[in-house]
Amino acid sequence: MSLNLGDMLDAGRTPDKVVLVEAGEDGASTRASYTARALDDLIDAVARGLLKRGLRRGDAVGILSLNRSEFVAVYFGAMRAGIVAVPVNWKLPADTIAYIAQDAAIKLFFVDAERAREVPGDVPSIGFDVPAWDAFLDPGPFESVTPAPDEIAQILYTSGSTGRPKGVPLSHAGQRWAVEVFSTEDVSAHRLLVAAPMFHMNALFNLKFAFHNNATVVLAPLFSVAAYIAAIEAHHVTWLTSVPTMIAMVAKEVGDGPVPASFKNVTRIYMGSSPFGQSLLDRVRKLFPNAAVSNGYGTTEAGPAVFGKHPDGIPTPDLSMGYPLKAIDLRIVDGEGRPVEGTGEGILQMRTPALMGGYLHLPEQTKRAIRDGWYHTNDVVRRDANGFYFFVGRADDMFVSGGENIYTGEVEKLIERHPGVQQAVVVPVPDDIKQLLPFAFVVREPGTNGSKVGENDIKKWTLESGPAYQHPRWVEFVPAMPLAGTNKIDRATLKQRAKEIAAAGRR
């Protein structure tokens, strides 16, 4: 078995099976379709082309593009050649893209037409949409590099919500382990819809998982609600991969209208990268009555595979992330860094074979993130009596109001239990007396329940259902939550908007 992460696709098993379908922007059309043999040949042609161009083992190539087949080929082909793949967030400003290019020492960029102008002027590039792409390819067989134990396969960059993005080098061995430990059953008959951007761990992990397990990927260039729904029907999708906000937007689009018949064909839904509440889970189960829903958890730094099923067969509770996978060490610590035994709540720390060696060129940040081999996630979690873990909130999203600690995730889940609420986001706003107060943005549940919900209903609900200090002093109804580059909720934008509303005296 190859140890190279670029070899997750084994074309020898079923060479004529379609393993990649690239949907058009409308979701229903097909831009390209590849059998295992055809995609494997294209990946080899990329690997050969990189070496023919003069790149060497350990060099880095950047990919700046919407999701597309060529992106997939460069991502896997680079790794086969021992070259480091660096997918870059195309929503970043040009100066940040230039910073990443310098930080990762990118020698060559691959770009689509719309993003070609964002490539730094001192880095050569090859456009996917021009003859240069065909000229670059060097068809023929290729023997993949056998990576050293800690050899880097890819560098992903954090979102950079607080300062410059941080480079996260990830090894062949660690990421292969993450895929293999998560592969516990035959899923080869599934067709997975991947619409999250491929510069993010969510999409990249699902690609590797599908190829490793001989499933078929339906790849959307980017997420839009209408195209996502159309793709489910047109491409006979059985497995949805997403972040929760994407599914919430699908639920809002369907509303009280008829549920598309194709939704009954979906039997698996994997929602990862951010938490969700009971209201959304209940809505998803109504929309997709035959689907098992998983609450995925992972981090860029320590890998996408952390939790799974309970070894004794105990059903996973609603909203739980699951039970720790084998070969992973987890612990919960309190504010003083002392381990919390048994049931309890605190900050999650982990040791996993997928853990990065350290941030790129950032030794001080690495020391803060990894101590004595333990990665400090900064996520507050709760463990129940059966060993299941539940997400509470980000430690840095916690704020103090009048001496009380408020975790925004807890308040959001409280609000989302209201029958007229589909989604809630809570952020702090300044206050002269209590320093900070909770401000809630709310998306109403489609239909009769949601139409009747007003600001006082939300305040009354939280006062009656939770601690008084948690209730939002402001409630702003919005048609949908704004999204950041990874299709997660753009909290920075909401914080600024809340601050402006509060400052204007709107209550």
N, C-alpha and C positions, 0 to 999 in steps of 0.2 A: 504494500500500500504506500502510495506517495505521501510524503510528509509536507509537501508544498501546498499552501493554501489555495494556490491557483488551480489545483487539480481537484477541487470539490466536485466538478462535473466529471463523471466517469462515462465517457461515450461508448465504451465497450459493452456495457450492459444491454442497452436498447438503442443502438445507433440511429434507428429510423424513427424513434419517438420524438414528437414535438415537445421540446423542453422550454422554449421561450417564445412567447407571443408578444410582440410590441404593439400595443393599442395606439390608435391615433388620438388626437386631442379631444375628439368627440366621445371617446370611450368605446364606441361600437365598431369602428373601422379597425383594420389591421394594417399597420405600416410595414411590418416584417414578421416573419415566422421562421424559426430555426429548429431543425432536428438536432439531436445530441451530436451527431457526426458533424453537421454543418457548423454548429456553434463551436465545437472543439477545434475544428480546422481554422476558424476565424481567430480564435484565441491564440493558437499556435502561430498564425501569420503575424499577429501583433507582437508576440514574443520575439520572433525572428526579425521583424522589422525594427524593433528597438535596438537589438544588438547590431544589426546592419548599419544603423544610423550612428553607432559609436557609443551608445550608453553602456555603462558597465554595472556589474553587480554592486548593489548598495546605492546607486544613483536614485533620484526621485523624479517621478513624472506627475504633473498635476492634471486633474480632469475638472473642467468647468463647463457644465452642460446640464440640460434637463435629462431626465431618465431616457435612455435609448439603448438599442442593441450594441452600438459601437462603444458606449460607455462601459457596458458589461464586458465586452471583449478586451478593452484596454485595462480595466481593473484586474481581471484574472490573468491576462497575458503578461502584464508587467510583473506580477508576482511569480509566474512560472519562470521568468527570466532572472529572478533574484533582484528585480528592480522594485523600489518602494512606490506603491500607489498612494496618491494624495488627492482624494476627492475634496473639492473646495466648494463651500457654500456660495452659490451664485447670487444670493441676495445681499451679500456683504458689499460695502462700498469699495470702490477701486483701490483706495489707499490701504485698506485692510487686506484685500487680495494680494496686493504687492508685498505687504508685510509677511503674509503666509509664504509667498513664493521665496522670499529671502530667508525666512526662518527655517523652512524645510529644504532649502537649497535645490529647488525645483529646476531641472535642466531642460524640461520640455513640457509644454502644455498641450492638451487635447481639448478642443472647444467646439461648441455648436455656433451657428452663424450669429445668433443674437448676443452671445457673450464674448465674441472675438475681440471687441474693443476694450474689454475689461482686463485683458492679459497685459501684464507689465511689459513695457517696451523693450526691456533688456532680456526677455526670455522668449526663445523661439516657440512657435506654436504650429499645430496641424489642425485644420478645420475638418470636422466630420462631414460638412456639406459641400466640400470642394474636391476637385480631382486629386489634390494632395493626399487625401486619405487613401484612395486606391493605390496611389504611387508609393505610399509608405509601407503598405502591407507586403509581406514577403511569404507567400504561400509555401507550405511544405511541412514535413514532420518536425517536431521539436521535443527534445528530452528536457524535462523540467529540472531546474536546479534543486538539489537536495539541501534544504536550509540547515544551518547550524542551529543548535538547541534554542538560542535566544535571538535568532536572526529576525529582523524587522520585516514585516510584510506590507504594512500600511501605516500611514499616519493620519489620524482623524483629528479635527480641531473642535474644541469646545465652542459653545455658542458665543462666548465673549460678551455675555450680558453685563459683566462687571470688568471692563478693561479689555485688553487685547485677548483674542482667542489663544488658548493654550494648545500646543501640539501634543498629541497622545500617541506615541509609537506603540504599535501592537505587533506581537510576534506571530509567525506562522503557527508555532506549536500551541500557543495559548488560544488562538481563535479556532484552530481545528478542534481542540478539546471542547470548546464551548458548543460547537455544532454537534459533535459526536455525543456528548453527554445529554444533549437535548433530544437526540434521535432514538426514541425508545419503541417505535412501532412502525409498521408499514404505512406510509402515506403516499405511495407512488401514484395512486389514482387521483390524488387531489390536484386542483388547479388554484394556485395562490395568486390573489390580486395584490400587487405591490404598487402603491401610489405615493408612498412617502418618498422624499428626496433621497437619492443615493449618496449624498454627502453625509448621511446620518446613519448611525449604527443600526437603527430599526430596519431600514430597507436592505442594507448590506447583509445583515444577519439572515434575513428571510430569503434572500437570494441564495446564499451559501447553503442554508438549511434545505431549501427546495432541491437544488442541484445534487447535494449529497444523498438525498433520499429519493432521487429519480422522479420527483414531482414536476409539474409544469408551472412556470411563472408567467402570469399575465402582467406585463409591465406597462404602467401608465406613465406618460411623460411628466405629468404633474397632477396634483389633486384638484378636481373641481367636483362639486356635488353631482351635477347632472351626468358628467362623464363617468364618475365612479359607479353610479346606478346603472348606466347604460352598459358598462363593461361587465358587470355581474351577469346581465342577461345575455349579451352578445357572445361572450367567451366562456359561458357555462362554468362560472367560478363557483368553487365549493368551499374555499377557505379565504377569509378576509384578514389581511394584515393592515394595521392602522395605528394611529394614535387616537385616544378617545374623542378628541375634538372633531376628527373627521367623521366618526360614526354619529356623533351628536348632530352634526350638520346634515347628515343623511336622514336622521330621524325627524329633524325639523322640516326638511324638504317634503317628506312623505306626509307629515302632519296627520290629519284625520282622514286623509284620502285612502283609496284602496292600496294595499300593500302589493308591490309587484310580485307576480307569481314566481319569478326567478329567485326571490329571496328564500323560498322554501328549499332550494337546492343547496344553500349554504349550511354546512354542518360544523364548521369551525370558525371562530372569530378570535383573533389574537389582538388584543389592545394593549399596547405597551408604551413606554417612554414617559408617561405621566399618569397620575391617579384619576379615578372617576368614582362617582357616587352611585347609590342604590337606585336613584331615579333613572339615570341613564341605563343602568343594567336592566331594570325592569322594562324599559322601552325597547331595548335591543332584543330582549327575549320575545316581545310581542311581534317585532318586525321580522325576526329570524327564528321562527318557532322550532326549527330542527337543529339549531346550532348550539354547540358547547362554547361557552365564553371563557377565555383565559385572561387574567389580569397580569400582564407581563411586567417584569421589573429588571432593570439592568442599568449599568453605567458605562460611559465610554471608557473610563479608566480601568474598570475591573471586569468588563465583559457583559454580554447580554444574557448569559445563562446563570441564574442564581437559584430560582425556586421551581419546584415541580410538584408532583403528586406525593401524598403521604405514603411511606413504605408499607404501612399496615392497611392501606386501602380506605382510610377514613376520608369521606368526601371533603373537598376543599370548601370552606365557608364562602358565602358571597363576599366579594370585595377583598378577600385575602389574596396575597401574592403567591401563596403556596407554602410548601415545606422545603427546607434547604436541599439542594441536589447533593449527590455524593461528591466527595473530594473538595467540598467547599467548607471552610471554617467561618462561622458567623458568631458574632457576639454583640450584645447590646450594652452600652455603657451609659452611666449617668453624666451629669454636668461636670463632675470631677474626674471623669475617666475611669470610674470603678465599674466593673462588670455587674450587670443586673441578671440575677439568676432566676430561673423559672419563668413564671408569667411576669410581665412588666413592660415598661416603656422606656425608651431612651434612643440614643444615636446608634445607628447600625455601623458596624465595622466588619470587614471581611478579608479573608485570604483565599485566593482562587488562582488556579493555573493560568487564567486569562488576564491576570493583573499586569498592568504596564510596569516597566522598569522605572519609569519616572517621566515627568513632563520634559519635552524637548527644550534644552538650553535654559531650564528654570529650576536650578537646584533648591532654592529656598522654598518655592511652592511645592516641590516634591517632598521636602522634609515635613511640611505641614500636612500633606495629604497622606503620606505613607510613613508610619512610625512602627518600628520593630516588626516590619513585614505586614502590618495591618493597614488596609486602606480605610480611611475615615470618610464615609460617604456624605456626612452632614445631613443625612435623612433620618428623621425621627420615625421610629417604627414601634409597633406593639406586638408582643408574642403571647399567644393564648396557651391554655393548658395542654393542647395537643401538639404544640410546636409550630403552629401556623403563624405566619407573619402578616401584619397589616400595616399599610402606610398611613402615617399620621400627618406628616408635613415636612417641609424643609426647615432645618434649624435656622437658616438665614431668612426664612419667611415668617418666623416667629417674631412677634413684637410685644412690647410691654405696654399695657394700657392701665394707668392708675395702679400699678404694682402687680397686675395680673398678667401672666403669660398667655398670649393668644396665638394659637397655631391656625393659620389661615385655612389649612386643609380640613381641620375639624369643623370650622364654622361653615365652610362650603358644603360639606356633607350634611350638616344639620339643615341648611337651607334647602338643599336638593331633596330632602325627604318630604318637603311640601308637595302635595299632589299637583299643584299648578306650576311647578318649577321644573324645567328641564336641566338647566346648568347654572352654576353660580361661581363667581370668582370674587374673593375678598382680598382687599389691599388696605394698608394703613394710610391714614391721612393725619397731618399735624393737628394738635389741639392744645390750647393754652393751659388747660387745667390737667388733663390726663396724658399729655405729651402726644399720644397717638390714639386714634379711634378707628374701628372697623368700618369700611365702606364696601358695600356689596354691589357688584354688577350681576344682573339676573337675566337669563333668557327664559321666557315663559314657555310652558308646555303647550304644544299646539292644541287647538280645540277649545272646548267649553271650559275646562278646568283652568287653563292658562289665561283665557280672556278675562276672567273675573278677578285675577290677582292684582293687588295694588301694593303700594309701599307699606301701608299700615298692616296689611296681612302678613308680609314677610317679617316685620318687626314683632308683631304679636306672636307669630309662630316660633321665632327664636327665643323670645322671652319665656314662653310657656314650655319650650322643649329643651332648653339648655341654660347654662349660667347667664345671668343678666348682663355680665360684663362682655359677653361674646356678641350680643345682638348688634346688628349694624345700625349706626346712627344715620347713614345715608343709604338709599337703595336707588339704583339707576337701572332701568330696564333697557335692554339692547336687543336688536334682532338676532345678533350672532356675536361671538367673541372674536376679536382680532387675532390673527395668527402670525407667529414668527416664522422664520425660515424653515424650521423643522416641523411645521404644522402643529406645534404646541401653542398654547395660549400666550399671547404677547403681553406678559404682565407689566413690562416696563411702560408700554403705551397706556395701559389701564391705570397704573399708578399716577402717571402724569395727568391723565384726564380726571381722575378722582381728586387730585390735589387742586386742579383748576376749579372744579365744581364746588368743592368745599370752601375754597378761598373766596368764591363769588357769593357765598352765603346761602346757596341753595341747600335746603335741608329736606 
